[in-house]
Amino acid sequence: MRGPMSVTTTYTVNGMTCGHCVSSVTEELTAVAGVTGVDVRLATGAVTVTSTRELSRDEVRAAVTEAGYELVG
């Protein structure tokens, strides 16, 4: 039996302009079941999510939308 699986996916988020934006997106994504880490790059809009399972794009989009931003693609 293998140890816990770790899945890392990078998304692009539009509309983030400051540290508060980063905090909001991080907070909402961290609340998604299975998410173990969130790394936001404000300059590029890249958001890397690490989780214990494959996340659906809809789950990620819902969290980003809840934070007040737009998932690209």
JOLIN-V109551 format. One record per backbone hydrogen bond with DSSP energy under -0.5 kcal/mol. CO is the residue of the C=O (numbers start at 1). NH is the residue of the N-H. If there is no record, write none. Layout:
BEGIN
{{CO/NH} {CO/NH}}
END
This chain:
BEGIN
{{7/51} {9/49} {11/47} {12/72} {14/70} {18/22} {19/23} {20/24} {21/25} {22/26} {23/27} {24/28} {25/29} {26/30} {27/31} {29/32} {32/35} {34/52} {37/50} {39/48} {40/42} {41/44} {41/45} {41/46} {45/13} {46/41} {47/11} {47/49} {48/39} {49/9} {50/36} {50/37} {51/7} {56/60} {57/61} {58/62} {59/63} {60/64} {61/65} {62/66} {63/67} {64/68} {64/69} {65/68} {70/14}}
END
